[in-house]
Amino acid sequence: MTNGHRFVLAGVMGWPIAHSRSPKIHNHWFGQHAINGYYAPLPVEPGRLDAALRGLSALGFAGCNLTIPHKETALRFLDQVDESAARIGAVNCVVVGKSGELIGRNYDGYGFIASLHEAAPGWRAEQAPCVVIGAGGGARAIVDGLLEAGAQEIRVFNRSLGRAEALAADFGARVSAYGWGDREAGLAGAGLVVNATSQGMVGQAPLDLSLADLPKSALVADIVYAPLETPLLAAARKHGALPVDGLGMLLHQARPAFRDWTGVMPEVTPALRATIVATL
């Protein structure tokens, strides 16, 4: 498929940004679909985000992704924000409208749910309680995605109980906050447990969580994708539960953003996954 003489320009803003895999993902799709376009890493220092975002229209960009440390800050500088981004309190996709208006969206929750369905097509959010470890931005996106997918009970555990309680208050009665000391007992009867912290990432200590009380039928997911198999996922495999790595969330959240900019909804193929795995 081609887009004629139109050249689609997009990118990802962050600081630092050289580590981002997003350019490889989107440029893979530009080539696969024969679309004239390019996706660039855009290093934007904190304090300069407003100017950078306002420059998108003048430079002919269709939009951009946002990553650390800009996801929350961007809310102040956009003309429109969709309901999901507003609930989460963060934006990971910006679309430049026909009149140059900046529209903020968040596809992290979508990407997470899609990664679960890819790993376990029969999984349903409403079948059993879901456990989320962490209460930061990643946790908020996952909770939002789980609620949209039909989850009836979400248990949030965080080292700071107050932060977990604040998250629960924002998302309503189906979400409950618990103290860190209750995290392992809270796995009983769960159908899904998610590490929404950076624990287990390269250079970070492993997540301190025993899976002894988790049903073997459960899914164990991690938002970390470097390493691809974290200590938590290795423990899940040993326990007999199904591990779901964080790379799927990264790949799937990119799909609707690419669609917004090009009109083409791409797929996550084995070839794309292999391309990104080779960079880890």
C-alpha positions as CSV (number, residue, x, y, z in Angstrom):
1,M,0.0,0.0,0.0
2,T,1.3,3.5,-0.8
3,N,0.2,7.0,0.2
4,G,1.2,8.6,-3.1
5,H,3.1,11.8,-2.8
6,R,2.4,12.3,0.9
7,F,5.3,11.9,3.2
8,V,4.4,10.8,6.7
9,L,6.7,12.1,9.4
10,A,6.5,11.0,13.0
11,G,8.8,10.4,15.9
12,V,9.2,9.9,19.6
13,M,10.1,12.6,22.1
14,G,12.0,11.8,25.3
15,W,15.1,12.6,27.3
16,P,17.2,10.5,26.8
17,I,15.9,8.9,23.7
18,A,18.7,6.9,22.0
19,H,17.6,3.7,23.7
20,S,14.0,3.8,22.2
21,R,13.0,0.8,20.0
22,S,10.1,2.8,18.6
23,P,11.9,4.0,15.5
24,K,12.7,0.4,14.5
25,I,9.1,-0.6,15.0
26,H,7.5,2.2,13.0
27,N,10.1,2.2,10.2
28,H,9.6,-1.5,9.9
29,W,5.9,-0.8,9.2
30,F,6.6,2.0,6.8
31,G,8.7,-0.4,4.7
32,Q,6.2,-3.3,5.1
33,H,3.3,-1.3,3.9
34,A,5.2,0.7,1.2
35,I,4.3,4.0,2.9
36,N,6.4,7.1,2.2
37,G,7.5,8.1,5.7
38,Y,10.0,8.1,8.4
39,Y,9.9,7.9,12.2
40,A,12.7,9.7,14.1
41,P,14.1,9.8,17.6
42,L,13.5,13.3,18.9
43,P,15.6,14.3,22.0
44,V,13.6,16.9,23.9
45,E,15.0,18.2,27.1
46,P,12.7,18.8,30.1
47,G,11.4,22.3,30.0
48,R,11.3,22.4,26.2
49,L,8.4,20.1,25.6
50,D,5.8,22.8,24.9
51,A,8.0,24.4,22.1
52,A,8.8,21.0,20.7
53,L,5.1,19.9,20.5
54,R,4.1,23.2,19.0
55,G,6.7,22.7,16.3
56,L,5.2,19.5,15.1
57,S,2.6,21.1,12.8
58,A,5.1,23.6,11.3
59,L,7.5,20.8,10.5
60,G,4.8,18.7,8.8
61,F,4.7,15.9,11.4
62,A,1.6,13.7,11.6
63,G,2.3,13.3,15.3
64,C,4.6,11.7,17.8
65,N,5.0,9.3,20.7
66,L,6.0,10.5,24.1
67,T,8.1,8.7,26.6
68,I,10.0,9.5,29.9
69,P,9.9,12.2,31.2
70,H,7.2,13.8,29.1
71,K,4.1,11.6,29.3
72,E,2.5,13.5,32.2
73,T,3.8,16.9,31.5
74,A,2.3,16.9,28.0
75,L,-1.2,17.1,29.3
76,R,-0.7,20.8,29.9
77,F,0.3,21.6,26.4
78,L,-2.3,19.8,24.3
79,D,-5.5,21.1,22.7
80,Q,-7.5,17.9,23.2
81,V,-7.0,14.8,25.4
82,D,-9.0,11.6,25.0
83,E,-10.8,10.0,27.9
84,S,-8.2,7.2,28.4
85,A,-5.3,9.6,28.6
86,A,-7.3,11.8,31.0
87,R,-8.0,8.9,33.3
88,I,-4.5,7.7,33.3
89,G,-3.0,11.1,33.6
90,A,-0.5,10.6,30.8
91,V,-0.2,10.8,27.1
92,N,1.9,8.5,24.9
93,C,0.6,9.4,21.5
94,V,0.1,12.9,19.9
95,V,-1.8,13.4,16.7
96,V,-1.6,16.6,14.7
97,G,-5.1,17.5,13.6
98,K,-6.1,19.0,10.2
99,S,-6.0,22.5,11.6
100,G,-2.8,21.9,13.5
101,E,-4.4,21.1,16.9
102,L,-2.6,18.7,19.1
103,I,-4.6,15.6,20.2
104,G,-3.3,13.5,23.1
105,R,-4.1,9.8,23.5
106,N,-2.8,6.9,25.5
107,Y,-2.5,3.4,24.0
108,D,-0.5,1.7,26.8
109,G,-3.5,0.0,28.2
110,Y,-4.6,-1.1,24.8
111,G,-1.1,-2.5,24.1
112,F,-1.1,-4.4,27.4
113,I,-4.4,-6.1,26.8
114,A,-3.5,-7.0,23.2
115,S,-0.3,-8.6,24.5
116,L,-2.3,-10.8,26.9
117,H,-4.7,-11.9,24.1
118,E,-1.7,-12.7,21.9
119,A,-0.1,-14.8,24.5
120,A,-3.4,-16.4,25.7
121,P,-6.2,-16.0,23.2
122,G,-8.7,-17.5,25.7
123,W,-7.9,-15.2,28.5
124,R,-10.7,-12.9,29.8
125,A,-10.3,-10.1,32.2
126,E,-13.6,-10.8,34.0
127,Q,-12.9,-14.5,34.7
128,A,-10.8,-13.9,37.9
129,P,-9.3,-11.1,40.0
130,C,-6.4,-9.3,38.6
131,V,-3.4,-8.2,40.7
132,V,-1.3,-5.2,39.8
133,I,2.1,-4.6,41.5
134,G,2.9,-0.9,41.5
135,A,0.9,2.3,41.5
136,G,2.8,4.6,39.0
137,G,2.1,5.6,35.5
138,G,2.5,2.1,34.1
139,A,0.1,0.7,36.7
140,R,-2.5,3.4,35.9
141,A,-2.4,2.5,32.2
142,I,-2.8,-1.2,33.0
143,V,-5.6,-0.7,35.4
144,D,-7.4,1.4,32.9
145,G,-6.9,-1.2,30.2
146,L,-8.1,-4.0,32.5
147,L,-11.2,-2.1,33.4
148,E,-12.0,-1.4,29.8
149,A,-11.5,-5.1,29.1
150,G,-14.1,-6.0,31.7
151,A,-12.1,-6.8,34.9
152,Q,-14.5,-7.0,37.9
153,E,-11.8,-7.0,40.7
154,I,-8.3,-5.4,40.5
155,R,-6.1,-5.6,43.6
156,V,-3.3,-3.0,43.7
157,F,-0.2,-3.6,45.9
158,N,2.4,-0.9,46.3
159,R,5.2,-0.1,48.8
160,S,3.5,3.2,49.5
161,L,-0.1,2.3,50.5
162,G,-1.2,5.9,50.1
163,R,-0.2,5.9,46.4
164,A,-2.1,2.7,45.8
165,E,-5.2,4.1,47.6
166,A,-5.0,7.2,45.5
167,L,-5.0,5.1,42.3
168,A,-7.9,3.0,43.6
169,A,-9.9,6.2,44.4
170,D,-9.3,7.5,40.9
171,F,-10.6,4.3,39.2
172,G,-13.6,3.3,41.3
173,A,-15.1,0.5,43.2
174,R,-13.6,-2.4,41.1
175,V,-10.1,-1.4,42.2
176,S,-8.8,-1.9,45.8
177,A,-5.6,-1.0,47.4
178,Y,-3.6,-3.2,49.8
179,G,-0.4,-2.9,51.8
180,W,2.9,-4.3,50.6
181,G,2.9,-7.0,53.3
182,D,-0.3,-8.5,51.9
183,R,1.0,-8.9,48.3
184,E,1.6,-12.6,48.3
185,A,-1.6,-13.6,50.1
186,G,-3.4,-11.3,47.6
187,L,-2.4,-13.7,44.8
188,A,-4.9,-16.3,46.0
189,G,-7.5,-16.9,43.3
190,A,-6.1,-14.4,40.9
191,G,-6.1,-15.0,37.1
192,L,-3.5,-12.4,36.3
193,V,-0.6,-10.8,38.2
194,V,1.3,-7.9,36.6
195,N,4.6,-6.3,37.6
196,A,4.0,-2.7,36.7
197,T,7.3,-1.5,38.3
198,S,10.8,-1.3,37.0
199,Q,11.9,-4.1,39.4
200,G,13.6,-6.9,37.4
201,M,14.9,-4.5,34.7
202,V,18.6,-4.6,33.8
203,G,20.4,-2.9,36.6
204,Q,17.4,-3.2,39.0
205,A,16.8,-5.7,41.8
206,P,14.3,-8.5,41.1
207,L,10.7,-8.0,42.2
208,D,10.3,-9.5,45.7
209,L,7.2,-11.7,45.1
210,S,6.7,-15.4,45.8
211,L,4.1,-17.0,43.5
212,A,3.4,-19.9,45.8
213,D,-0.3,-18.9,46.4
214,L,-0.9,-18.1,42.7
215,P,-3.1,-20.5,40.7
216,K,-1.1,-22.3,38.1
217,S,-3.8,-21.3,35.5
218,A,-2.9,-17.6,35.9
219,L,-1.0,-15.4,33.6
220,V,2.1,-13.6,35.0
221,A,2.9,-10.4,33.0
222,D,5.8,-7.9,33.3
223,I,6.0,-4.5,31.7
224,V,9.8,-4.8,31.7
225,Y,11.2,-6.1,28.4
226,A,15.0,-5.8,29.0
227,P,15.7,-8.5,29.9
228,L,13.0,-10.3,27.9
229,E,12.6,-12.9,30.7
230,T,12.8,-11.2,34.1
231,P,13.3,-13.1,37.3
232,L,9.5,-12.9,37.8
233,L,8.7,-14.5,34.5
234,A,11.3,-17.2,35.1
235,A,9.6,-17.9,38.4
236,A,6.2,-18.0,36.7
237,R,7.5,-20.6,34.2
238,K,8.9,-22.7,37.0
239,H,5.6,-22.4,38.9
240,G,3.6,-23.6,35.9
241,A,1.9,-20.3,35.1
242,L,2.0,-18.6,31.7
243,P,4.6,-15.8,31.5
244,V,3.9,-12.8,29.3
245,D,6.9,-10.5,28.6
246,G,6.8,-6.8,28.3
247,L,7.8,-6.6,24.6
248,G,4.3,-7.4,23.5
249,M,2.9,-4.4,25.2
250,L,5.5,-2.1,23.6
251,L,4.8,-3.6,20.1
252,H,1.0,-3.5,20.4
253,Q,0.7,0.0,21.8
254,A,2.5,1.2,18.7
255,R,-0.2,-0.2,16.3
256,P,-3.0,2.4,16.9
257,A,-0.5,5.3,16.9
258,F,0.7,4.2,13.4
259,R,-2.9,3.9,12.3
260,D,-3.7,7.4,13.5
261,W,-0.8,8.9,11.5
262,T,-1.1,6.8,8.3
263,G,-4.6,5.3,8.2
264,V,-3.1,1.8,8.2
265,M,-3.5,-0.6,11.2
266,P,-0.3,-2.7,11.2
267,E,0.1,-6.2,12.7
268,V,2.7,-7.5,15.1
269,T,4.4,-10.2,13.1
270,P,7.1,-12.7,14.1
271,A,9.5,-10.8,11.8
272,L,8.9,-7.5,13.7
273,R,9.3,-9.2,17.1
274,A,12.6,-10.8,16.0
275,T,13.9,-7.5,14.8
276,I,13.3,-5.9,18.2
277,V,14.5,-8.9,20.2
278,A,17.8,-8.6,18.3
279,T,18.3,-5.1,19.8
280,L,17.8,-6.2,23.5
